[in-house]
């Protein structure tokens, strides 16, 4: 049951992400594409269908061509790459490096133990992520639901929001509901902007790093790394497995991607999320770690949006309770006309 909830949450988040990506493209398309004698702009629904046609018809054709290669990579190439990367025979590179650095024996032993533990943790994480990729690939067909949900969000959400607000009593409660929905929308939009910016940064960094390392197809791999950055938990390990699969520059690639992940996950990405969703850097890091502990890859994907939603909800609840307290403490207005007349004469 928990896996079903996690999957539904990830699917809904992908739908919201896709909707926010499509939303800025709708007004320009409606201005340029007009129909009828009066040259009226097309509706939002027609604009979305046009975008889907342009995106998914070529995408479906490319998928039909590349599907066997992708399935072979997931089932065969990626596991072999992991086995080659973490092969038990031979001395680890860190051991050879530390052997030539002058230092006390106690310090060298501590560093070697730390290197061994870090390598074991990286192997567990990589193998676990690969298992999640293989498991997720069985349900890849459900991704077709995301564009449908995004279509419904873009076409039906505004009318639903107006209807929901009309149900609320007039006054500060209705105003509070409108402000709450606006802030939730702003938080989710900030998350989408942060993910898009992180994708561009990682893509540019990987193109530059792979070119310097002399990795084959460096530009293609860098662009792929930027695209896969949109999937926070699975994307980085997928890039690692693809980059090392030819068996060249393995140590350099692992070191570069490990350094990139440290800088990206603990310096760049928290700052992007902080500016977009008004969460502190420490809160972002802790939230991602909690999501990873609770639900592994789905938890990492859902952690930041859920934290932003809860932050907005708690803030509005506190403000609502404060307004209710002030209204309850305010003296009631008199409805007696005689008392009102006396009050006016006194002034």
C-alpha positions as CSV (number, residue, x, y, z in Angstrom):
1,X,0.0,0.0,0.0
2,X,2.8,2.4,0.8
3,X,4.4,1.8,-2.6
4,X,1.1,2.6,-4.3
5,X,0.9,5.9,-2.3
6,X,4.5,6.8,-3.2
7,X,4.0,6.0,-6.8
8,X,0.8,8.1,-6.9
9,X,2.6,11.0,-5.2
10,X,5.5,10.8,-7.7
11,X,3.1,10.6,-10.6
12,X,1.1,13.6,-9.3
13,X,4.3,15.6,-8.8
14,X,5.5,14.9,-12.3
15,X,2.1,16.0,-13.6
16,X,2.3,19.3,-11.7
17,X,5.9,19.8,-12.9
18,X,4.8,19.2,-16.5
19,X,1.9,21.6,-16.1
20,X,4.1,24.3,-14.8
21,X,6.5,23.8,-17.7
22,X,3.7,24.0,-20.2
23,X,1.9,27.0,-18.7
24,X,4.2,29.7,-20.0
25,X,4.0,28.3,-23.6
26,X,0.2,28.6,-23.8
27,X,-0.3,32.4,-24.2
28,X,2.3,32.8,-27.1
29,X,0.7,29.8,-28.9
30,X,-2.8,31.2,-28.5
31,X,-1.7,34.6,-29.9
32,X,-0.1,33.1,-32.9
33,X,-2.5,30.3,-33.8
34,X,-5.9,31.7,-34.7
35,X,-8.9,30.1,-36.4
36,X,-12.2,31.1,-38.1
37,X,-13.1,34.2,-40.1
38,X,-12.6,36.5,-37.1
39,X,-9.2,35.0,-36.4
40,X,-10.0,34.1,-32.8
41,X,-7.3,32.6,-30.7
42,X,-7.6,28.9,-29.9
43,X,-8.5,27.7,-26.5
44,X,-6.1,26.5,-23.8
45,X,-7.2,22.9,-24.4
46,X,-6.5,23.2,-28.1
47,X,-3.1,24.8,-27.5
48,X,-2.1,22.0,-25.1
49,X,-3.2,19.3,-27.6
50,X,-1.1,21.1,-30.3
51,X,1.9,21.0,-27.9
52,X,1.3,17.3,-27.2
53,X,1.2,16.5,-30.9
54,X,4.5,18.3,-31.5
55,X,6.2,16.6,-28.6
56,X,4.8,13.1,-28.4
57,X,4.5,12.0,-32.0
58,X,8.3,12.3,-32.6
59,X,8.9,11.1,-29.1
60,X,6.8,7.9,-29.7
61,X,8.7,7.3,-32.9
62,X,12.1,7.7,-31.2
63,X,11.0,5.4,-28.4
64,X,10.0,2.7,-30.8
65,X,13.5,2.8,-32.3
66,X,15.4,3.0,-29.0
67,X,13.3,0.7,-26.8
68,X,15.4,-2.4,-27.2
69,X,18.6,-0.6,-26.5
70,X,17.2,1.0,-23.4
71,X,15.8,-2.3,-22.0
72,X,19.2,-4.0,-22.7
73,X,21.0,-1.2,-20.9
74,X,18.8,-1.4,-17.8
75,X,18.9,-5.2,-17.6
76,X,22.4,-6.0,-18.8
77,X,24.8,-3.1,-19.3
78,X,24.1,-1.2,-16.1
79,X,24.6,-4.2,-13.8
80,X,27.8,-5.1,-15.6
81,X,29.0,-1.5,-15.2
82,X,28.4,-1.7,-11.4
83,X,30.2,-5.0,-11.1
84,X,33.1,-3.6,-13.0
85,X,33.2,-0.4,-10.9
86,X,33.1,-2.3,-7.6
87,X,35.1,-5.4,-8.6
88,X,36.5,-7.1,-5.5
89,X,39.8,-8.0,-7.1
90,X,42.6,-5.5,-7.0
91,X,43.6,-2.7,-4.7
92,X,41.3,0.3,-4.4
93,X,42.7,3.5,-6.0
94,X,42.5,5.3,-2.6
95,X,44.8,2.7,-1.0
96,X,47.5,3.2,-3.7
97,X,47.3,7.0,-3.3
98,X,47.5,7.0,0.5
99,X,50.4,4.6,0.4
100,X,52.7,7.3,-1.2
101,X,51.6,10.1,1.1
102,X,53.8,10.6,4.2
103,X,51.7,10.5,7.3
104,X,51.5,8.7,10.6
105,X,50.5,5.1,10.5
106,X,47.5,5.7,12.7
107,X,46.2,8.5,10.5
108,X,46.7,6.4,7.3
109,X,44.8,3.5,8.9
110,X,41.9,5.8,9.8
111,X,41.8,7.3,6.3
112,X,41.9,3.8,4.8
113,X,39.0,2.7,6.9
114,X,37.1,5.8,6.0
115,X,37.7,5.3,2.3
116,X,36.6,1.7,2.6
117,X,33.4,2.7,4.4
118,X,32.7,5.5,1.8
119,X,33.3,3.0,-1.0
120,X,30.9,0.5,0.6
121,X,28.2,3.1,1.1
122,X,28.6,4.3,-2.5
123,X,28.3,0.7,-3.7
124,X,25.1,0.1,-1.6
125,X,23.6,3.3,-2.8
126,X,24.4,2.6,-6.5
127,X,23.1,-1.0,-6.4
128,X,20.0,0.1,-4.6
129,X,19.3,2.8,-7.0
130,X,19.8,0.4,-9.9
131,X,17.3,-1.9,-8.4
132,X,14.8,1.0,-8.1
133,X,15.4,1.9,-11.7
134,X,14.7,-1.7,-12.8
135,X,11.6,-1.8,-10.6
136,X,10.4,1.6,-11.9
137,X,10.9,0.6,-15.5
138,X,8.2,-2.0,-15.2
139,X,5.7,0.8,-14.5
140,X,7.0,3.2,-17.1
141,X,3.8,3.0,-19.0
142,X,2.1,4.9,-16.1
143,X,4.1,8.0,-17.2
144,X,1.5,8.4,-19.9
145,X,-1.0,9.5,-17.2
146,X,1.1,12.5,-16.3
147,X,0.3,14.5,-19.5
148,X,-3.4,13.7,-19.0
149,X,-3.4,15.0,-15.4
150,X,-1.4,18.0,-16.5
151,X,-4.0,18.7,-19.2
152,X,-6.8,18.6,-16.5
153,X,-4.8,20.8,-14.2
154,X,-4.3,23.5,-16.8
155,X,-7.8,23.5,-18.2
156,X,-10.0,22.7,-15.1
157,X,-8.0,24.0,-12.2
158,X,-8.9,27.7,-12.6
159,X,-12.7,27.0,-12.7
160,X,-12.3,24.6,-9.8
161,X,-10.5,27.2,-7.8
162,X,-13.2,29.8,-8.4
163,X,-15.9,27.3,-7.4
164,X,-14.1,26.3,-4.3
165,X,-13.6,29.9,-3.2
166,X,-17.3,30.7,-3.7
167,X,-18.2,27.9,-1.3
168,X,-16.2,29.7,1.5
169,X,-18.0,32.4,3.6
170,X,-17.4,35.9,2.4
171,X,-15.0,37.9,4.4
172,X,-11.5,37.2,5.6
173,X,-12.0,33.4,5.3
174,X,-12.6,33.7,1.5
175,X,-9.7,36.1,1.2
176,X,-7.5,33.7,3.2
177,X,-8.4,30.8,1.0
178,X,-7.5,32.8,-2.1
179,X,-4.1,33.8,-0.6
180,X,-3.5,30.2,0.5
181,X,-4.0,28.8,-3.0
182,X,-1.8,31.6,-4.4
183,X,1.0,30.8,-2.0
184,X,0.8,27.1,-2.7
185,X,1.0,27.8,-6.4
186,X,4.0,30.1,-5.8
187,X,5.8,27.4,-3.8
188,X,5.3,24.8,-6.4
189,X,6.3,27.2,-9.2
190,X,9.5,28.0,-7.1
191,X,10.2,24.2,-6.9
192,X,9.9,23.9,-10.7
193,X,12.1,26.9,-11.3
194,X,14.7,25.5,-8.9
195,X,14.7,22.1,-10.6
196,X,15.0,23.6,-14.0
197,X,17.9,25.8,-12.9
198,X,19.6,22.8,-11.3
199,X,19.2,20.9,-14.5
200,X,20.9,23.6,-16.5
201,X,23.7,24.0,-14.0
202,X,24.4,20.2,-13.9
203,X,24.2,19.9,-17.7
204,X,26.7,22.7,-18.3
205,X,29.1,21.4,-15.6
206,X,28.9,17.8,-16.9
207,X,29.6,18.9,-20.5
208,X,32.7,20.8,-19.4
209,X,33.9,18.1,-17.0
210,X,33.4,15.3,-19.5
211,X,35.2,17.3,-22.3
212,X,38.2,17.9,-19.9
213,X,38.3,14.2,-19.0
214,X,38.1,13.1,-22.7
215,X,34.9,11.1,-22.2
216,X,33.4,9.8,-25.5
217,X,30.2,11.7,-26.5
218,X,30.8,14.2,-23.8
219,X,28.3,16.8,-25.0
220,X,25.5,14.2,-25.3
221,X,26.3,12.8,-21.9
222,X,26.3,16.3,-20.4
223,X,22.9,17.1,-21.9
224,X,21.5,13.8,-20.7
225,X,22.9,14.5,-17.2
226,X,21.0,17.9,-17.2
227,X,17.8,16.2,-18.3
228,X,18.1,13.4,-15.7
229,X,18.8,16.0,-13.0
230,X,15.0,16.6,-13.1
231,X,14.7,13.2,-11.3
232,X,16.6,14.0,-8.1
233,X,17.3,10.5,-6.8
234,X,17.5,8.3,-9.8
235,X,19.1,10.7,-12.3
236,X,22.6,11.2,-10.9
237,X,23.3,7.5,-10.5
238,X,21.9,6.8,-14.0
239,X,24.4,9.3,-15.4
240,X,27.2,7.6,-13.5
241,X,26.3,4.2,-14.9
242,X,26.0,5.5,-18.4
243,X,29.3,7.4,-18.2
244,X,31.3,4.4,-16.9
245,X,29.7,1.8,-19.1
246,X,32.3,2.1,-21.9
247,X,35.0,1.3,-19.2
248,X,37.2,4.4,-19.9
249,X,38.3,7.1,-17.4
250,X,36.3,5.3,-14.7
251,X,38.2,6.8,-11.7
252,X,38.1,10.3,-13.1
253,X,34.4,10.1,-13.9
254,X,33.6,8.8,-10.4
255,X,35.7,11.4,-8.7
256,X,34.2,14.3,-10.9
257,X,30.6,13.2,-10.4
258,X,31.1,12.7,-6.7
259,X,32.6,16.2,-6.3
260,X,29.7,17.6,-8.5
261,X,27.1,15.9,-6.3
262,X,28.6,17.3,-3.1
263,X,28.7,20.8,-4.5
264,X,25.3,20.5,-6.2
265,X,23.4,18.8,-3.3
266,X,24.8,20.8,-0.4
267,X,25.6,24.2,-1.9
268,X,23.9,25.0,-5.1
269,X,20.6,23.2,-4.9
270,X,19.7,24.3,-1.4
271,X,20.3,27.9,-2.4
272,X,18.0,27.5,-5.5
273,X,15.2,26.0,-3.4
274,X,15.7,28.6,-0.6
275,X,15.2,31.5,-3.1
276,X,12.2,29.8,-4.8
277,X,10.3,28.2,-1.9
278,X,11.6,30.3,1.1
279,X,13.1,27.4,2.9
280,X,16.4,27.7,4.7
281,X,19.5,25.8,3.4
282,X,19.6,23.6,6.5
283,X,15.9,22.9,6.2
284,X,16.3,21.8,2.6
285,X,19.2,19.4,3.4
286,X,17.4,17.9,6.4
287,X,14.2,17.5,4.4
288,X,15.9,15.6,1.6
289,X,17.7,13.3,4.1
290,X,14.4,12.6,5.9
291,X,12.7,11.8,2.6
292,X,15.6,9.4,1.7
293,X,15.3,7.6,5.0
294,X,11.5,7.3,5.0
295,X,10.9,6.4,1.3
296,X,14.3,6.1,-0.5
297,X,14.1,7.5,-4.1
298,X,10.3,8.5,-4.0
299,X,10.9,10.2,-0.7
300,X,13.8,12.3,-2.1
301,X,11.5,13.3,-5.1
302,X,8.6,14.2,-2.9
303,X,10.4,15.7,0.1
304,X,10.8,19.3,-1.0
305,X,7.3,19.8,-2.5
306,X,5.7,18.3,0.6
307,X,7.9,20.5,2.8
308,X,6.9,23.6,0.9
309,X,3.2,22.7,1.0
310,X,3.4,22.1,4.8
311,X,5.3,25.3,5.3
312,X,2.6,27.3,3.5
313,X,-0.2,25.5,5.2
314,X,1.2,26.0,8.7
315,X,1.9,29.7,8.1
316,X,-1.6,30.3,6.9
317,X,-3.2,28.3,9.7
318,X,-1.3,30.4,12.3
319,X,-2.4,33.6,10.5
320,X,-6.0,32.4,10.4
321,X,-6.0,31.6,14.1
322,X,-4.5,35.0,14.9
323,X,-7.2,36.8,12.9
324,X,-9.9,34.7,14.6
325,X,-8.4,35.6,18.0
326,X,-8.5,39.3,17.2
327,X,-12.1,39.2,15.9
328,X,-13.1,37.3,19.0
329,X,-11.5,39.9,21.3
330,X,-13.0,42.9,19.4
331,X,-16.0,44.6,21.1
332,X,-19.3,43.7,19.2
333,X,-21.0,46.6,17.3
334,X,-24.3,47.7,18.8
335,X,-27.4,47.1,16.6
336,X,-29.7,49.4,18.7
337,X,-30.5,52.6,16.7
338,X,-31.1,54.6,19.9
339,X,-27.6,53.8,21.2
340,X,-26.1,54.6,17.8
341,X,-27.8,58.0,17.9
342,X,-26.5,58.8,21.4
343,X,-23.1,57.8,20.3
344,X,-23.3,60.2,17.3
345,X,-24.6,63.1,19.4
346,X,-21.8,62.6,21.9
347,X,-19.2,63.1,19.2
